[in-house]
Amino acid sequence: MTDPSTTPGQAARPHIDTSVPHSARIWNYWLGGKDNYPVDEAAGDAYSAVYPGIVTIARSSRAFLARNITYLVEEAGIRQFLDIGTGLPTVDNTHEVAQRLAPETRIVYADHDPMVLAHARALLTSTPQGATAYVDADIADPDRILAAAAETLDFSRPTALILSNILGHVADYDQARAIVARLLDGLPSGSYLSINDGSRGVDADYEQAQDAYNETGAVPYYLRPVDRIEAFFDGLELLDPGVVSVPFWRPDPTSPAPVAIGEHGGLARKP
């Protein structure tokens, strides 16, 4: 793997194992993307055959993120985003939503996945007024992420930290809490934290399907009780309606009535 300060144009060709399904590629497949392999499609189809609602969860997660970003740009005036665990580019990526609303917005993506690195140029598109960069770094190393992101973002200004469906990949809950706290320590007052992750307590079929997936040898993703997702926001000013099943977070009034799913999220301001 290349050093995180290496630009995509300088990066050595990453190794991509196409014999084992990968969660980022499967998620891309469920979102309708093309950056996946037959092994990922097979795993995604097998999962959705057991639990068809996973496609709704994937797409509801992306819609929640878009609504968060719209609020942050239009109402909170945020012009900087640090999106960690971004996954593969599909539609309505963070920079696309943010720069569509405010072209001068600056975005840094961070991930530690060889296929994401291979597709980094697709993430690096930007308006002339703004900037988009990619950092090859693991969420388990928040200091490295912050240092690399500071080359593009000005951390004296409020910044939105996006952690969308990434904390479930950190098996140890205390470690996940510590990572969030360290990342927030690097951001100034007036910054925001957006989190959404798979949750327990809403849909037993989803929980059973995910637990079975985790036993296949693919990269595991752990669902958490809602109160543990809420605790990631401790010490912050949580915006209404709080941590909720993502279709209920400020839904578009023109959309169908929301239905609860096993995916919870929220948005909060650092005082």
C-alpha positions as CSV (number, residue, x, y, z in Angstrom):
1,M,0.0,0.0,0.0
2,T,1.2,3.5,-0.8
3,D,2.1,6.2,1.8
4,P,-1.0,8.3,2.6
5,S,0.7,11.4,1.4
6,T,1.1,9.9,-2.0
7,T,-1.1,11.4,-4.7
8,P,-3.2,8.9,-6.7
9,G,-1.1,9.7,-9.8
10,Q,2.0,8.6,-8.0
11,A,0.6,5.6,-6.3
12,A,1.8,2.1,-7.0
13,R,-0.8,-0.2,-8.4
14,P,-2.7,-1.6,-5.4
15,H,-3.4,-5.3,-5.0
16,I,-7.1,-6.1,-5.3
17,D,-8.3,-9.6,-4.3
18,T,-11.1,-10.5,-6.6
19,S,-11.6,-14.0,-5.2
20,V,-13.1,-12.8,-1.9
21,P,-16.2,-10.6,-1.6
22,H,-15.6,-7.1,-0.1
23,S,-18.2,-5.1,1.8
24,A,-17.4,-1.8,-0.1
25,R,-17.8,-3.5,-3.4
26,I,-21.0,-5.2,-2.3
27,W,-22.4,-1.9,-1.1
28,N,-21.5,-0.4,-4.4
29,Y,-23.4,-3.1,-6.1
30,W,-26.5,-2.6,-4.0
31,L,-26.4,1.1,-4.8
32,G,-26.4,0.4,-8.5
33,G,-22.7,1.0,-9.1
34,K,-20.4,-0.8,-11.5
35,D,-17.2,-1.0,-9.4
36,N,-17.5,-4.6,-8.3
37,Y,-16.7,-8.1,-9.3
38,P,-18.7,-11.3,-9.9
39,V,-17.8,-12.5,-6.5
40,D,-19.3,-9.3,-5.0
41,E,-22.4,-9.6,-7.1
42,A,-22.9,-13.2,-6.0
43,A,-22.4,-12.3,-2.3
44,G,-24.8,-9.3,-2.7
45,D,-27.4,-11.4,-4.4
46,A,-27.1,-14.2,-1.8
47,Y,-27.5,-11.6,1.0
48,S,-30.5,-9.9,-0.6
49,A,-32.1,-13.3,-1.3
50,V,-32.1,-13.9,2.5
51,Y,-32.9,-10.2,3.3
52,P,-34.2,-8.2,0.4
53,G,-34.4,-5.1,2.6
54,I,-30.7,-4.6,2.4
55,V,-31.0,-2.6,-0.8
56,T,-33.4,-0.2,0.9
57,I,-31.0,0.2,3.7
58,A,-28.1,1.0,1.4
59,R,-30.1,3.5,-0.6
60,S,-31.7,5.1,2.5
61,S,-28.2,5.5,4.0
62,R,-27.1,7.4,0.9
63,A,-30.2,9.6,1.0
64,F,-29.7,10.4,4.7
65,L,-26.2,11.5,3.9
66,A,-27.4,13.8,1.1
67,R,-29.9,15.4,3.4
68,N,-27.2,15.9,6.1
69,I,-24.9,17.5,3.6
70,T,-27.6,19.8,2.3
71,Y,-28.4,21.0,5.8
72,L,-24.7,21.6,6.5
73,V,-24.1,23.6,3.4
74,E,-27.3,25.5,3.1
75,E,-28.2,26.1,6.8
76,A,-25.0,25.7,8.8
77,G,-22.7,27.3,6.2
78,I,-20.1,24.5,6.3
79,R,-17.6,24.6,3.4
80,Q,-15.3,21.8,4.5
81,F,-15.9,18.1,4.8
82,L,-13.8,15.2,6.0
83,D,-15.5,12.0,4.8
84,I,-13.8,8.8,6.3
85,G,-14.6,5.4,5.0
86,T,-16.1,6.9,1.9
87,G,-16.2,3.6,-0.1
88,L,-16.5,3.5,-3.9
89,P,-17.9,6.3,-5.9
90,T,-21.5,5.9,-7.0
91,V,-24.0,8.7,-7.1
92,D,-24.4,11.8,-4.9
93,N,-21.0,11.5,-3.3
94,T,-20.2,14.0,-0.7
95,H,-18.3,16.4,-3.0
96,E,-21.1,16.2,-5.7
97,V,-23.8,17.2,-3.2
98,A,-21.8,19.8,-1.4
99,Q,-20.2,21.5,-4.5
100,R,-23.5,21.5,-6.3
101,L,-24.8,23.7,-3.6
102,A,-21.6,25.7,-2.9
103,P,-18.9,25.3,-5.5
104,E,-16.2,26.6,-3.3
105,T,-16.5,23.7,-0.8
106,R,-13.4,21.6,0.0
107,I,-13.7,17.9,0.6
108,V,-11.2,15.3,1.8
109,Y,-12.0,11.6,1.5
110,A,-10.1,9.0,3.6
111,D,-10.2,5.3,3.1
112,H,-7.8,2.3,3.3
113,D,-9.2,0.0,0.6
114,P,-7.1,-0.9,-2.5
115,M,-10.1,-0.7,-4.8
116,V,-11.0,2.8,-3.5
117,L,-7.4,3.8,-4.1
118,A,-7.6,2.5,-7.6
119,H,-10.7,4.6,-8.2
120,A,-9.5,7.7,-6.4
121,R,-9.4,9.8,-9.5
122,A,-13.1,9.4,-9.8
123,L,-13.4,10.9,-6.3
124,L,-10.9,13.7,-7.0
125,T,-13.1,15.6,-9.5
126,S,-13.9,19.1,-8.2
127,T,-15.3,22.4,-9.2
128,P,-12.6,25.0,-10.1
129,Q,-13.6,27.1,-7.0
130,G,-13.3,24.2,-4.5
131,A,-11.0,21.2,-3.9
132,T,-11.3,17.5,-3.5
133,A,-8.6,15.2,-2.2
134,Y,-8.1,11.6,-1.2
135,V,-6.1,10.2,1.7
136,D,-5.1,6.6,1.8
137,A,-5.3,5.9,5.6
138,D,-7.1,3.6,8.0
139,I,-9.8,4.9,10.4
140,A,-7.8,3.2,13.1
141,D,-5.1,5.9,12.6
142,P,-7.0,9.2,13.2
143,D,-3.8,11.2,13.7
144,R,-2.6,10.3,10.3
145,I,-5.9,11.1,8.7
146,L,-6.0,14.5,10.4
147,A,-2.4,15.4,9.4
148,A,-3.0,14.4,5.8
149,A,-6.4,16.1,5.6
150,A,-4.8,19.4,6.9
151,E,-3.0,19.7,3.6
152,T,-6.3,20.5,2.0
153,L,-8.6,21.6,4.8
154,D,-8.1,24.5,7.2
155,F,-8.8,23.1,10.6
156,S,-9.1,26.5,12.1
157,R,-12.5,26.7,10.3
158,P,-15.6,24.6,11.1
159,T,-15.5,21.2,9.3
160,A,-18.1,18.5,8.9
161,L,-16.8,15.0,9.8
162,I,-18.7,12.3,7.9
163,L,-18.7,8.7,9.3
164,S,-21.2,6.8,7.2
165,N,-21.4,3.1,7.7
166,I,-17.8,2.9,8.8
167,L,-17.8,2.5,12.6
168,G,-19.5,-0.9,12.2
169,H,-16.2,-2.1,10.8
170,V,-14.4,-1.3,14.1
171,A,-15.2,-4.4,16.1
172,D,-14.2,-3.0,19.5
173,Y,-16.7,-0.4,20.7
174,D,-14.4,1.4,23.0
175,Q,-11.9,1.8,20.2
176,A,-14.6,3.2,17.9
177,R,-15.6,5.7,20.6
178,A,-11.9,6.7,21.0
179,I,-11.5,7.2,17.3
180,V,-14.5,9.5,17.1
181,A,-13.3,11.5,20.1
182,R,-9.8,11.9,18.6
183,L,-11.1,13.0,15.2
184,L,-13.4,15.6,16.9
185,D,-10.5,16.8,19.0
186,G,-8.8,17.9,15.8
187,L,-11.8,20.0,14.7
188,P,-12.7,23.5,16.0
189,S,-15.8,24.6,17.7
190,G,-18.7,24.9,15.3
191,S,-17.8,21.7,13.5
192,Y,-20.3,18.9,12.9
193,L,-20.4,15.2,13.2
194,S,-22.6,13.0,11.0
195,I,-22.8,9.3,11.7
196,N,-25.1,6.6,10.4
197,D,-24.6,2.9,11.0
198,G,-26.4,-0.4,11.0
199,S,-28.4,-0.9,14.1
200,R,-30.0,-3.7,16.2
201,G,-33.4,-3.7,17.7
202,V,-35.5,-2.9,14.6
203,D,-35.4,-5.8,12.2
204,A,-34.4,-9.3,13.5
205,D,-34.2,-10.6,9.9
206,Y,-31.6,-8.0,9.1
207,E,-29.6,-8.9,12.2
208,Q,-29.6,-12.6,11.3
209,A,-28.5,-11.9,7.7
210,Q,-25.7,-9.7,8.8
211,D,-24.5,-12.1,11.5
212,A,-24.4,-14.8,8.9
213,Y,-22.5,-12.6,6.5
214,N,-19.9,-11.9,9.1
215,E,-19.2,-15.6,9.3
216,T,-18.4,-16.0,5.6
217,G,-14.9,-14.7,5.8
218,A,-15.7,-11.4,4.2
219,V,-14.8,-8.1,5.9
220,P,-17.2,-8.1,8.9
221,Y,-19.6,-5.3,9.8
222,Y,-21.1,-5.2,13.3
223,L,-24.6,-3.9,14.0
224,R,-24.9,-2.0,17.2
225,P,-27.8,-1.2,19.6
226,V,-29.2,2.3,19.1
227,D,-28.0,3.6,22.4
228,R,-24.4,2.8,21.4
229,I,-24.8,4.8,18.2
230,E,-26.3,7.7,20.3
231,A,-23.3,7.6,22.6
232,F,-20.9,8.6,19.7
233,F,-22.5,12.0,20.0
234,D,-21.9,12.5,23.7
235,G,-20.8,16.0,24.5
236,L,-22.1,17.4,21.3
237,E,-25.3,19.4,20.5
238,L,-27.5,16.9,18.7
239,L,-29.8,18.4,16.1
240,D,-33.5,17.5,16.0
241,P,-34.8,14.8,15.6
242,G,-31.8,13.2,17.3
243,V,-30.5,9.8,16.5
244,V,-33.3,8.0,14.6
245,S,-33.8,5.4,11.9
246,V,-32.4,7.3,8.9
247,P,-35.6,7.6,6.9
248,F,-37.0,9.7,9.8
249,W,-34.2,12.2,9.8
250,R,-35.8,15.3,8.3
251,P,-37.4,13.4,5.4
252,D,-38.4,15.1,2.2
253,P,-42.1,16.1,2.7
254,T,-42.8,15.1,-0.9
255,S,-41.5,11.5,-0.4
256,P,-43.6,8.6,0.8
257,A,-44.1,8.2,4.6
258,P,-40.9,6.9,6.1
259,V,-40.6,3.4,7.5
260,A,-38.2,2.3,10.2
261,I,-35.2,0.3,9.1
262,G,-32.1,-1.1,10.9
263,E,-30.0,1.9,10.2
264,H,-29.7,4.8,12.6
265,G,-28.0,8.1,12.3
266,G,-27.8,11.7,13.5
267,L,-26.1,15.1,13.1
268,A,-24.5,17.1,15.9
269,R,-22.6,20.3,16.4
270,K,-19.4,20.6,18.4
271,P,-19.9,23.4,20.9
